């Protein structure tokens, strides 16, 4: 019918797949076929949304009109987020610097688009969340991956950043604490050193704080405690159990608020109003959310005991978020093959490490304990029956 071939996909779309989603899709197909699969593959809380959210959203829905909001978000939600920084961190953040986003994914898009130009270099830690690398590449920004590992507790330090910047300058740096996939927390002192070095060197500091609230015995600090130049990305998906609501926020330095608003107007118009209503209500659900967190703590303790016995090594400090990240047992050559093996033999889904580390990830795996504690316990029981695990 056509004399010419179709236009090729853009070069910017040539990014790696998110393998955790591929694993989830395979597990979902097995579930649809009647198989009893337990997923440790995706960082999605299994807990229902807190009751106060359902009540507030239900009342708003009965009004019958849900529309656009300002691109920056509902004024009442922005004010509530600003109040959160005063309550949690003792930091005065004007509501005018807060932008409500369609999840943290949109937050990263807006942060990168307003802070960086095509060709800029942005430092990130590896292993790290693959969307950082993929979004940067899709936007024509060069990710500069700095390897971290057991020798530095999987934390990107100010010393390492300074060394890389001295060799070939970077325009920005992104730090996640607690981190995905490792669950590690950057100490307040190290975070302060990172932020202060970035400010002194003219580096844009982007702080991924979406797992704040999910730290176990470790203090988490916000970059905003050390600088008003930092860009903070946060989300209602993790601690607040609102993944499918696609709602998050940015705290921006004053000079980036209007640029982010302009870009957001064209890309998203606004975050969903109904989700914004729920997000405002969830701040009053601390008791329910802390009960969910206690479940994560039980599952975390179970995995901390089980993984070494199953043969996993170089286990990252399981300080926060809801992930365990480790090298696979010696009897297995490849994490992707092991993931298939676990799904086929134990009906347990886990994520191979290539998502998070393109060079070393074939020997590592991430296991999420975001599910119900009873499911995590059953998953561990199943793993103990897999030949080759635990010798």
C-alpha positions in Angstrom: 0.0 0.0 0.0 2.9 2.4 0.8 5.9 3.0 -1.4 8.1 4.2 1.5 8.8 2.5 4.9 7.3 4.1 8.0 9.4 6.7 9.8 11.7 5.2 12.4 11.1 5.8 16.1 12.9 8.8 17.5 16.4 8.3 18.9 15.2 9.8 22.1 12.7 6.9 22.5 15.6 4.3 22.5 15.7 3.7 26.2 15.9 0.5 28.2 12.7 -1.3 29.2 11.7 -1.2 32.9 12.2 -4.9 33.6 10.3 -4.7 36.9 7.2 -3.9 34.9 7.9 -6.8 32.5 8.2 -9.2 35.5 4.9 -7.8 36.9 3.2 -8.3 33.5 4.4 -11.9 33.4 3.2 -12.5 37.0 -0.2 -10.9 36.1 -0.6 -13.3 33.2 0.0 -16.2 35.5 -2.5 -14.9 38.0 -5.1 -14.4 35.3 -4.5 -18.1 34.4 -5.3 -19.1 37.9 -1.8 -19.4 39.4 -1.1 -18.2 42.9 1.8 -15.8 42.3 3.2 -13.7 45.1 5.0 -10.6 43.7 8.1 -9.2 45.3 8.8 -7.3 42.0 7.2 -3.9 42.3 7.3 -1.2 44.9 3.6 -0.8 45.4 1.9 -0.9 48.8 -0.8 -3.5 49.0 -2.6 -1.6 51.8 -5.8 0.1 50.9 -6.1 3.9 50.9 -6.7 5.3 54.3 -10.3 5.8 55.3 -10.1 9.5 55.6 -9.1 9.7 51.9 -12.0 7.6 50.8 -14.4 9.7 52.8 -13.1 13.0 51.5 -13.0 11.9 47.9 -16.4 10.4 48.1 -17.9 13.6 49.5 -16.2 15.6 46.7 -17.3 13.2 44.1 -20.9 13.5 45.1 -20.7 17.2 44.3 -20.6 16.0 40.7 -18.0 18.4 39.3 -14.3 17.5 38.9 -12.3 19.8 36.8 -8.9 21.4 36.0 -7.1 23.1 38.8 -4.3 25.7 38.5 -1.2 24.1 36.9 0.5 24.5 40.3 -2.3 22.6 42.1 -5.1 23.4 44.5 -4.1 26.2 46.9 -5.2 24.3 50.0 -3.1 21.2 49.1 0.0 23.4 48.4 -0.5 25.0 51.8 -0.9 21.7 53.5 2.3 20.4 51.9 4.2 23.5 53.0 2.9 23.0 56.5 4.2 19.4 56.4 7.8 20.7 55.9 7.4 22.9 59.1 6.0 19.9 61.1 8.4 17.2 59.8 11.7 19.1 59.3 11.3 22.5 60.9 11.7 24.2 57.5 9.8 27.2 56.4 8.7 26.4 52.8 6.3 29.0 51.3 3.3 27.4 49.6 4.2 29.5 46.5 7.2 27.2 45.9 5.1 24.0 45.9 3.9 22.5 42.7 1.5 19.5 42.7 2.3 17.0 40.0 0.9 13.9 38.3 3.0 11.6 40.4 6.7 11.9 41.0 7.2 10.8 37.4 5.8 14.1 36.1 7.8 15.8 38.9 11.0 14.5 37.4 10.0 15.5 33.9 9.3 19.1 35.1 12.4 19.3 37.2 14.7 18.1 34.4 13.0 20.3 31.7 13.2 23.5 33.8 16.7 23.0 35.3 18.7 21.4 32.4 19.3 21.9 28.7 20.0 19.3 26.0 23.5 18.1 26.4 23.8 18.9 30.1 25.4 16.2 32.3 23.6 15.0 35.5 25.2 12.7 38.0 23.2 9.8 39.5 24.1 6.8 41.6 24.1 3.3 40.2 22.5 1.0 41.2 19.6 3.4 41.0 16.0 3.8 39.8 16.1 3.2 36.0 13.6 6.0 35.2 16.2 8.6 36.2 18.5 7.4 33.4 15.7 6.8 30.9 14.0 10.2 31.4 17.3 12.1 31.2 18.2 10.3 28.0 14.8 10.8 26.5 15.2 14.6 27.2 18.6 14.7 25.6 20.4 15.1 28.9 23.4 12.9 29.7 23.2 10.7 32.8 26.6 10.3 34.5 26.4 7.1 36.5 28.6 6.9 39.6 28.9 3.4 40.9 28.2 2.7 44.6 28.5 -0.6 46.3 29.0 -2.5 49.6 32.3 -0.7 50.2 30.4 2.6 50.7 27.1 1.2 51.9 25.6 2.0 48.5 25.7 5.8 49.3 26.9 8.4 46.8 29.2 10.7 48.8 30.2 14.3 48.4 33.7 13.1 47.9 32.8 10.9 45.0 30.7 13.6 43.4 33.5 16.1 43.7 35.9 13.7 42.1 33.7 13.2 39.1 32.9 16.9 38.8 36.6 17.7 38.9 37.3 15.3 36.0 34.4 16.4 33.8 32.0 19.0 35.2 28.4 18.1 35.8 25.4 20.5 35.6 23.3 18.6 38.1 23.1 15.7 40.6 20.2 13.6 41.8 20.3 11.9 45.2 17.6 9.5 46.4 17.3 8.8 50.2 15.9 6.3 51.1 17.0 4.9 47.8 15.5 2.5 45.3 16.6 -0.3 44.8 19.0 -0.5 47.8 16.8 0.9 50.6 19.8 2.9 51.9 19.5 6.2 53.7 22.0 9.0 53.2 22.9 10.3 56.6 22.0 14.0 57.4 25.7 14.9 57.6 26.5 13.3 54.2 23.4 14.9 52.6 24.5 18.3 54.0 28.0 17.8 52.5 26.5 16.9 49.2 24.1 19.9 49.1 26.8 22.3 50.2 29.3 21.1 47.6 26.6 21.3 44.9 25.7 24.9 45.9 29.4 26.0 46.0 30.1 24.3 42.6 27.0 25.7 40.9 25.5 22.2 40.5 21.7 21.9 40.5 20.7 19.5 43.4 17.7 17.3 42.8 16.5 15.4 45.9 14.3 12.4 45.5 12.4 12.1 48.8 9.5 9.9 47.7 10.4 7.2 50.4 10.5 9.6 53.3 8.4 8.3 56.1 9.7 4.8 55.4 13.0 4.6 57.3 13.7 2.1 60.0 15.9 3.3 62.8 17.7 5.9 60.6 17.1 9.6 60.5 16.1 11.1 57.1 16.8 14.7 56.3 15.3 16.8 53.5 17.7 18.7 51.2 15.6 21.8 52.1 17.1 21.8 55.5 20.4 22.7 54.0 19.6 24.9 51.0 16.7 26.8 49.4 18.2 26.1 45.9 17.5 22.4 46.0 14.7 20.9 43.9 12.7 18.3 46.0 10.6 15.6 44.3 8.1 13.8 46.5 5.1 11.6 46.0 1.9 10.3 47.7 2.5 6.8 46.3 4.8 5.1 48.8 4.3 6.0 52.5 0.9 7.4 51.8 -0.3 4.3 49.8 -1.7 6.2 46.9 0.2 4.7 43.9 -2.7 4.6 41.4 -3.9 8.1 42.2 -0.8 9.5 40.4 -0.2 12.4 42.6 3.0 13.9 43.9 4.7 17.3 44.4 7.8 19.4 43.8 9.4 22.0 46.0 11.2 24.4 43.6 13.6 27.3 44.2 11.8 30.6 43.5 13.4 31.2 40.1 12.1 27.8 38.7 8.4 28.1 39.9 7.1 30.1 36.9 9.1 28.1 34.3 7.8 24.8 35.8 4.3 26.2 35.8 4.6 27.2 32.1 5.8 23.8 31.1 3.3 22.0 33.2 0.4 24.0 31.7 1.3 22.5 28.3 2.3 19.0 29.3 -0.3 18.2 31.9 -2.7 21.1 32.4 -3.0 20.0 36.0 -2.8 17.0 38.3 -6.2 15.2 38.7 -8.4 17.3 41.0 -9.9 14.2 42.7 -6.5 12.9 43.6 -5.5 16.3 45.0 -8.5 16.2 47.3 -7.4 12.7 48.5 -3.8 13.8 48.9 -4.8 16.7 51.2 -6.9 14.3 53.3 -4.1 11.7 53.7 -2.0 14.0 55.9 -4.6 13.3 58.6 -4.2 9.5 58.3 -0.9 9.1 60.2 -2.2 6.5 62.6 -3.3 4.2 59.7 -0.2 4.8 57.8 2.1 4.0 60.8 0.2 0.7 61.2 1.0 -0.1 57.6 4.7 0.8 58.3 4.8 -1.7 61.2 3.9 -4.4 58.7 6.8 -3.4 56.5 9.1 -3.6 59.6 8.0 -7.2 60.2 8.6 -8.2 56.6 11.9 -6.4 56.6 13.1 -8.3 59.7 12.0 -11.6 58.0 14.0 -10.9 54.8 17.0 -9.7 56.8 17.1 -13.1 58.4 16.1 -15.2 55.4 18.3 -13.7 52.6 21.7 -14.7 53.9 20.4 -18.2 54.7 19.2 -18.4 51.1 22.6 -17.6 49.8 22.2 -13.9 48.8 25.2 -11.8 49.5 26.4 -8.2 49.6 23.0 -7.2 51.0 22.6 -3.4 50.9 21.6 -1.8 54.2 17.9 -2.3 54.4 17.5 1.1 56.1 14.4 2.4 54.3 11.9 2.2 51.5 10.7 -1.4 51.2 13.4 -3.1 49.2 16.1 -5.6 49.7 19.0 -5.5 47.2 21.6 -8.2 47.0 23.9 -10.3 44.9 22.3 -13.6 43.8 23.5 -17.0 45.2 26.7 -18.4 43.8 25.0 -21.4 42.1 23.1 -19.1 39.7 24.9 -17.4 36.8 22.4 -14.7 35.9 19.7 -12.7 37.8 17.2 -12.7 34.9 17.4 -16.5 34.6 17.0 -16.7 38.4 14.0 -14.5 38.3 12.4 -16.8 35.7 13.3 -19.8 37.8 11.7 -18.4 40.9 8.5 -17.5 39.0 8.3 -20.9 37.4 9.2 -23.1 40.4 8.1 -21.1 43.4 5.5 -18.7 41.9 7.4 -15.8 43.4 8.2 -12.7 41.2 11.3 -10.7 41.8 13.2 -8.1 39.8 16.6 -8.8 38.2 19.2 -6.1 38.9 19.8 -5.0 35.3 17.0 -2.5 35.8 19.2 -0.7 38.3 22.8 -1.4 37.2 23.6 -2.0 33.6 27.1 -3.2 34.3 26.8 -5.3 37.4 23.0 -6.0 37.6 23.2 -9.4 36.0 24.4 -10.6 39.4 22.0 -8.7 41.6 18.3 -8.8 42.5 15.7 -6.6 44.1 13.0 -8.0 46.3 10.1 -5.7 47.4 8.4 -6.2 50.8 5.7 -3.7 50.1 3.0 -6.4 50.1 1.0 -7.8 53.0 3.2 -9.3 55.7 1.5 -12.7 55.4 2.3 -12.8 51.7 5.9 -11.9 52.3 6.2 -14.7 54.9 4.7 -17.2 52.4 7.1 -16.0 49.7 10.0 -16.6 52.0 8.6 -20.1 52.7 8.4 -20.8 49.0 11.9 -19.5 48.3 13.3 -21.9 50.9 11.9 -24.8 48.9 13.8 -23.8 45.7 16.7 -26.1 44.8 20.0 -24.2 44.9 18.9 -21.5 47.3 20.6 -21.9 50.6 22.9 -24.6 49.4 
